[in-house]
Amino acid sequence: MSELKQEDTTVETKPETRREETMDTQAETASNVSDTCASPFADWSDEELMTKAKEHYQKEQFLVAARMLKHTTHIADKDVPFQKEVEEKAKLLNHVIADLLADVEEHVGDDSEPASGAGQWIKGGEYHDDRRDTLMYYRLEEDLQLKCRLESPVESSLLVPLLAVLIETEQYMSWLPSWTVPRIGVELVDKLGQVGRTEQILRIATAVPWPFKSRDVVIRTCGVDDIDDIQEDPHTTGSIAISLVSLEEGQDVHKSTISNPVYDQDVVHVPPIPDGMERAEFDGGLLIRKCPPNHPCLRNSRVAYPPDEHLMLVGFSLSLDGKISPLFPTAVINFVIQTVITQMWAKLLQVAEEIRAGSRPQHAEVIAARREEIYDWVEQRIEGMFEHLASSSSNKEGAENNGNDKTTDDEKKEVE
């Protein structure tokens, strides 16, 4: 891909932050929406709900499990840790989904300098070449916390390779870009542990320009399959989401209350901040869903997307508190916004293309070695997503045809 060109896994809780308040609001909104819709689980017994919730949890369908548990009238003491685990993950994942389904375009302001215009969304760039389309938005708060969102349509054949790029964290250093002027780049990616199929704990260290301290961050990843295995559940989004949230020292992550012999690490300890470094805070995630036909990326697209494939939308959001002071150079902040973030996104998509083309032998070896553990499941769930899309499209066409037939009958009666 060419460079973009401009046109109990329960974690111990910490004091509420802006992120926590946002997640709580989104969780309450999701709960209110759920209350206003008919549920297929309303008549199930508590025992049935708990049994099915655990089955779906083991298939990474955490949101289905959470929706089921919401309808229980009593939770046995032995199942309370499981309930808390489900609720914790559901809150993180609902936050990602709500964040990336929100319409940023209508809240975009106009500012010529990225590091000014604090607190408003700004369209950082619209990028088009003959292979990819990308939109980038950002918001810089007064305390210099950076909020960013990127979106790119992709053909459906790229989804499994794209997920492989994200999952194989031990390969990150083989493709992540870095810069010498200014000195910015990832220097270390350390996988501290894995407590589930999509749940990894990573420590990432990055270089920043002298005389400022390098930064590190400890991130917990968690993926969810919300692809409508239960056809009558009106709340499924037909999407795959991955949550990324930072951890602080002391926020140790324990293995799941649902035993899995593959991931039996009892606890993953979050290490202390190394000498000479600052620890950043991060939250964000990725959402894969059907690309809306009127998505802004498609207005000026020059890409010939394959007509025989589903067109999907990959969205990424991040909120980063890099613990930087007003003394931090504005030029470096602008460089991160305008260059680092967009080029890392471009590289992510490029590596996915190379995996699909078979030109990444290291990734190919890892995927082959982990096929039974994870990639058979990934491919199965992607196929499930396509079936969901085909079914939704068929149902929509059927409803439209029924409407047309009814109109025709009415017109016939009128004529008679």
C-alpha positions in Angstrom: 0.0 0.0 0.0 1.3 3.4 -0.9 1.7 6.0 1.8 -1.6 7.9 2.4 -1.7 11.2 0.6 -3.8 14.1 1.8 -6.8 15.3 0.1 -12.3 -13.0 37.5 -10.6 -11.1 34.6 -12.0 -8.3 36.7 -9.5 -5.5 37.2 -9.3 -3.6 40.5 -11.2 -0.3 40.1 -9.4 3.0 40.4 -10.9 6.5 41.1 -13.3 7.7 38.5 -11.8 9.5 35.6 -13.3 11.2 32.6 -13.0 7.8 30.8 -14.9 6.0 33.6 -17.7 8.6 33.6 -18.1 8.3 29.8 -18.2 4.5 30.0 -20.8 4.6 32.8 -23.0 7.0 30.8 -22.7 4.8 27.7 -23.5 1.7 29.7 -26.6 3.4 31.2 -27.7 4.4 27.7 -27.3 0.9 26.4 -29.3 -0.5 29.3 -32.1 2.0 28.7 -32.2 1.1 25.0 -32.4 -2.6 26.0 -35.3 -1.9 28.3 -37.3 -0.3 25.5 -37.0 -3.3 23.1 -38.6 -6.7 23.3 -36.1 -9.3 24.4 -36.0 -13.0 23.4 -34.7 -13.8 27.0 -37.7 -12.4 28.9 -39.3 -15.8 29.5 -36.2 -17.7 30.3 -35.5 -19.1 33.8 -32.5 -17.8 35.7 -30.8 -21.2 35.3 -31.3 -21.2 31.5 -30.0 -17.6 31.3 -26.9 -18.4 33.3 -26.1 -21.6 31.4 -26.5 -19.9 28.0 -24.6 -16.8 29.1 -21.6 -19.0 30.0 -21.8 -20.7 26.7 -21.8 -17.4 24.8 -19.0 -16.1 27.0 -16.8 -19.0 26.0 -17.4 -18.0 22.3 -16.2 -14.4 23.0 -19.9 -13.2 22.8 -19.6 -11.1 25.9 -22.3 -8.7 25.0 -24.9 -11.5 24.4 -23.9 -12.9 27.7 -24.3 -9.5 29.4 -27.8 -9.0 27.8 -28.8 -12.4 29.1 -27.6 -11.8 32.6 -29.5 -8.5 32.7 -32.8 -10.6 32.7 -31.9 -12.8 35.7 -33.8 -12.2 38.9 -31.3 -13.9 41.1 -27.6 -14.6 40.8 -26.3 -17.4 43.0 -23.3 -16.5 45.1 -21.0 -18.8 43.2 -21.9 -17.0 39.9 -21.4 -13.4 41.2 -17.7 -13.3 40.1 -18.8 -14.4 36.6 -21.5 -11.7 36.5 -18.9 -9.0 37.5 -16.5 -10.2 34.9 -19.1 -10.1 32.2 -20.3 -6.6 33.2 -16.8 -5.3 33.3 -16.1 -6.5 29.7 -19.5 -5.4 28.4 -18.8 -1.8 29.7 -15.5 -1.6 28.0 -16.8 -3.0 24.7 -20.0 -1.0 24.7 -17.8 2.1 25.1 -15.8 1.2 22.0 -19.0 0.5 19.9 -20.8 3.7 21.1 -17.6 5.7 20.4 -17.2 4.5 16.9 -20.9 4.6 16.0 -21.2 8.2 17.1 -21.4 10.7 14.2 -18.3 12.9 14.5 -18.9 14.7 11.2 -21.7 16.9 12.5 -19.5 18.1 15.4 -16.5 19.0 13.4 -15.1 22.5 13.8 -12.5 24.2 11.6 -9.0 25.0 12.8 -5.8 25.4 10.7 -3.4 24.5 13.5 -3.8 21.0 15.0 -2.5 21.9 18.5 -4.9 24.8 18.9 -8.7 24.8 18.9 -8.8 22.8 22.2 -11.9 20.7 22.9 -13.5 20.6 19.4 -13.5 17.9 16.8 -11.4 18.7 13.8 -11.1 16.9 10.5 -7.5 16.1 10.4 -7.4 14.8 6.9 -9.2 13.0 4.1 -6.9 10.6 2.3 -7.5 8.9 -1.1 -5.3 6.9 -3.4 -6.1 4.1 -5.8 -6.0 1.5 -3.0 -7.4 3.0 0.2 -9.7 5.7 1.5 -9.3 7.1 5.0 -10.9 9.8 7.2 -9.1 11.1 10.3 -10.6 13.3 13.0 -9.0 14.5 16.2 -9.7 16.5 19.3 -7.1 18.0 21.6 -8.3 18.9 25.1 -7.1 21.8 27.1 -5.0 19.4 29.3 -3.4 18.1 26.1 -5.2 14.8 26.1 -5.6 13.6 22.5 -8.7 12.0 21.1 -8.4 10.6 17.6 -10.6 8.6 15.2 -9.8 6.9 11.9 -12.0 5.1 9.4 -11.3 3.1 6.3 -13.6 1.0 4.1 -12.0 -2.4 3.3 -13.0 -5.3 1.1 -14.1 -8.4 3.1 -11.2 -10.5 2.0 -8.9 -8.2 4.1 -10.6 -8.9 7.4 -8.8 -12.1 8.5 -5.4 -10.7 7.6 -6.2 -7.4 9.4 -7.2 -9.3 12.5 -4.0 -11.3 12.3 -1.9 -8.1 12.3 -3.7 -6.9 15.4 -3.7 -10.3 17.2 0.0 -11.1 16.6 1.4 -8.6 19.0 4.8 -10.3 19.1 5.3 -9.3 15.4 4.6 -5.6 16.0 8.2 -4.6 16.0 8.6 -6.1 12.5 6.3 -3.5 11.0 5.6 -0.5 13.2 7.2 2.6 11.7 9.5 5.0 13.6 11.0 8.5 13.0 14.4 10.0 13.7 13.5 13.7 13.4 11.7 14.1 15.7 12.7 11.0 17.6 9.4 9.1 17.9 8.6 5.5 17.7 7.8 2.3 19.5 10.9 0.8 21.1 9.5 -2.2 22.9 6.4 -4.4 22.8 6.3 -6.9 25.6 3.5 -9.4 25.9 3.0 -9.8 29.6 0.4 -12.5 29.4 -2.7 -13.8 27.7 -5.9 -14.7 29.7 -8.3 -15.4 26.8 -8.5 -15.9 23.1 -8.6 -12.2 22.4 -7.3 -10.9 25.8 -3.7 -9.9 26.0 -1.8 -7.7 28.4 0.9 -5.7 26.7 3.6 -3.2 27.8 4.6 -0.8 25.0 7.4 1.7 25.4 7.9 4.7 23.0 10.6 7.1 22.4 10.0 10.9 22.5 12.3 13.8 21.7 15.0 14.8 24.2 15.0 16.2 26.8 11.6 14.6 27.7 11.2 11.2 29.2 10.2 8.2 27.2 6.7 6.9 27.7 5.3 3.5 28.4 1.8 2.1 28.7 0.3 -1.2 29.8 -2.7 -2.1 27.7 -5.3 -4.8 28.1 -7.0 -6.0 24.9 -10.4 -7.7 24.7 -12.3 -8.7 21.6 -16.0 -9.4 21.2 -18.1 -11.3 18.6 -21.5 -9.6 18.4 -22.6 -11.2 15.1 -26.2 -12.3 16.0 -25.9 -16.0 16.7 -29.3 -15.6 18.3 -31.3 -14.4 15.4 -34.2 -13.0 17.4 -32.0 -10.8 19.6 -32.7 -7.2 18.4 -29.6 -5.7 20.1 -26.8 -7.4 18.3 -24.7 -5.0 16.2 -23.5 -7.5 13.6 -19.9 -6.4 14.3 -16.6 -7.3 15.8 -15.1 -5.0 18.4 -11.8 -4.9 20.2 -11.3 -2.8 23.3 -7.9 -1.4 24.3 -7.6 0.1 27.8 -4.6 1.0 29.9 -3.8 -0.4 33.3 -1.9 1.1 36.2 0.5 -0.6 38.6 -1.6 -2.8 41.0 -4.4 -3.4 38.5 -3.5 -7.1 38.1 -5.5 -9.2 35.7 -6.6 -12.6 36.8 -7.6 -15.6 34.7 -11.3 -15.9 33.8 -13.8 -17.4 36.1 -14.7 -19.7 33.2 -11.8 -22.1 33.0 -9.9 -22.5 29.7 -7.0 -24.9 29.6 -5.3 -23.0 26.8 -5.1 -19.8 28.9 -4.5 -20.9 32.5 -2.1 -18.1 33.6 -3.4 -17.3 37.1 -2.5 -13.6 37.2 -0.8 -11.0 35.0 1.0 -8.4 37.1 1.2 -4.8 35.9 4.9 -3.8 36.4 5.9 -0.6 38.1 6.9 2.4 36.0 10.6 2.0 34.9 13.1 4.6 36.1 13.4 7.5 33.7 9.9 7.0 32.1 6.4 8.4 32.3 3.4 6.1 32.2 0.7 7.2 29.7 -3.0 6.4 29.9 -4.8 5.1 26.9 -8.2 3.8 25.9 -9.7 3.1 22.5 -10.6 0.3 20.3 -11.5 -1.0 16.9 -14.9 -1.7 15.3 -15.5 -3.8 12.1 -19.0 -3.5 10.6 -20.8 -3.1 7.3 -19.8 0.1 5.6 -22.7 2.5 5.2 -23.3 3.2 1.5 -23.3 7.0 2.2 -20.1 6.9 4.3 -18.1 10.2 3.8 -15.0 8.1 2.8 -16.8 7.0 -0.4 -17.7 10.5 -1.7 -14.3 11.1 -3.4 -13.1 7.5 -3.6 -10.8 6.4 -6.4 -10.8 2.8 -5.2 -12.3 0.0 -7.4 -13.6 -2.1 -4.5 -14.3 -5.7 -5.6 -18.0 -5.9 -6.6 -18.2 -9.6 -5.4 -17.1 -8.8 -1.9 -18.8 -7.2 1.1 -17.6 -3.6 1.8 -16.7 -3.3 5.4 -15.8 -0.3 7.6 -12.9 -0.5 10.0 -12.9 2.2 12.6 -10.3 3.0 15.2 -10.5 5.4 18.2 -8.0 6.4 20.7 -7.9 8.7 23.7 -4.3 9.3 24.9 -3.1 11.1 28.0 0.6 11.2 27.3 1.3 13.1 30.6 2.7 16.0 28.7 3.1 19.5 30.0 2.5 22.9 28.2 6.3 23.0 27.7 6.0 20.0 25.3 6.8 21.3 21.8 3.7 22.2 19.8 5.5 21.1 16.6 5.9 17.6 18.0 2.2 17.4 18.9 1.3 18.5 15.4 3.7 15.9 14.0 2.0 13.1 16.0 -1.4 14.2 14.8 -0.6 14.9 11.2 2.0 12.2 10.5 2.5 9.5 13.1 -1.1 8.4 13.6 -2.1 8.4 9.9 1.1 6.6 8.8 0.8 3.9 11.4 -2.8 3.3 10.2 -1.6 3.1 6.6 1.1 0.6 7.6 -1.4 -1.5 9.5 -3.6 -1.8 6.4 -0.5 -2.4 4.2 0.7 -5.3 6.4 -2.7 -6.8 6.2 -2.5 -6.7 2.4 0.9 -8.3 2.4 -0.4 -11.1 4.7 -3.2 -11.7 2.2 -0.7 -11.7 -0.7 1.5 -14.2 1.1 4.5 -11.9 1.3 4.8 -11.9 5.1 6.3 -15.3 5.9 6.7 -14.7 9.6 3.1 -13.9 10.0 2.2 -16.9 7.8 4.2 -19.2 10.2 2.5 -17.9 13.3 -1.0 -18.1 11.7 -0.4 -21.7 10.7 0.9 -22.6 14.2 -2.1 -21.0 15.9 -4.8 -22.1 13.4 -6.5 -24.5 15.7 -6.2 -22.2 18.7 -7.6 -19.0 17.1 -7.6 -18.6 13.3 -10.2 -21.3 12.5 -12.4 -19.5 15.0 -11.6 -16.1 13.4 -12.5 -17.4 9.9 -15.6 -19.0 11.2 -16.8 -15.8 12.8 -16.0 -13.7 9.8 -18.1 -16.1 7.7 -20.8 -15.7 10.3 -20.6 -11.9 9.8 -21.0 -12.3 6.1 -24.0 -14.7 6.6 -25.5 -12.1 8.9 -25.0 -9.4 6.3 -26.5 -11.5 3.5 -29.5 -12.4 5.7 -30.1 -8.8 6.7 -29.9 -7.7 3.1 -32.3 -10.5 2.0 -34.8 -9.5 4.8 -34.6 -5.9 3.8 -35.3 -6.7 0.1 -38.2 -8.9 1.1 -39.7 -6.2 3.2 -39.4 -3.7 0.3 -40.9 -6.1 -2.1 -43.8 -6.8 0.3 -44.3 -3.0 0.5 -44.3 -2.7 -3.3 -46.8 -5.6 -3.6 -49.1 -4.0 -1.1 -49.0 -0.7 -3.0 -49.8 -2.6 -6.2 -52.8 -4.3 -4.6 -54.1 -1.0 -3.3 -53.7 0.5 -6.7 -55.6 -2.4 -8.3 -58.5 -1.9 -5.8 -58.5 1.8 -6.6 -58.8 1.1 -10.3 -61.6 -1.4 -9.7 
